Amino acid sequence: MAYICQDCTYKANKRFPEGRCPACGSFNIRSDRSKEDVKQEKDKKTPLEIFIMVLVWGVLIWGVWDRYFSG
């Protein structure tokens, strides 16, 4: 992944040291990756994670029902 200084257009393959451009000292730096690439890399939930989430929500709802609505 390339990093580009927005002020002097200096490019490097590694992250700039201390977060500033080594050529001009500017902190106005961005990575070459687009936002779409970042969205595509977002991990999707596995079936096990979805099952555990539904189970935990079910236990929570059952606990609230048992505590406040059952006689």
N, C-alpha and C positions, 0 to 999 in steps of 0.2 A: 504494500500500500504506500502510495506517495503522499508526502506532506508538502504543501505549497504555501509560501509566504504571500499574503495578499498585497503587501506594499512593494516588494522588490521582485516578486515572482521567482524567488529561489526555490528549487525543488530538491527534495532528498527522499530516499527510500526508508530511512529510519526517522523516528520521532526526534524533533529538535531538542537539543539539551536545554534543560531548565524552562522549556516551553516557549522559547523565543528563537527567532531566526538568527543563525550564526552570521549571516551576511550583513544585515542591517540592524539587528537587535529588536525588531518589532515583535509584538505579541499577537499580531493579527494573522493567525495561521489557521488553515483548514486542511482537512484530509481530502484526498482525491476521490473518495467513495461518495456515491450519491445516497440520498435518503432511501431510495427504493431498494438498494442493495442491503441496507441495514434492516429494513422491514422483512425482506425475504429470509434473512438469517435468523429471525426470531424463532425460537424453539416452539414446536407444536406439542400439545399435551398428549401424552400416551394414554391408552385405554386404562391402564392401572391408575394413573394420576386422576383421571376423570372419575373412576369408580371410588377412589378414596375421598375425593371432594364431595361426591354425592352422599357417601356414607357419613361423613362428618356433618354435613348440613342436615341430614336426616336425624342424626342423634341430637343435634342442637334443637331442631324443631320438636322432636319428641320430648326432650327435657323441658322446654318452655311450655308445651301443651300439658305435660304431666304436672308441672309445678303450679300453673296459673288457671288452667281451664278444667281440669278433672276434679270431680267432687270429692 
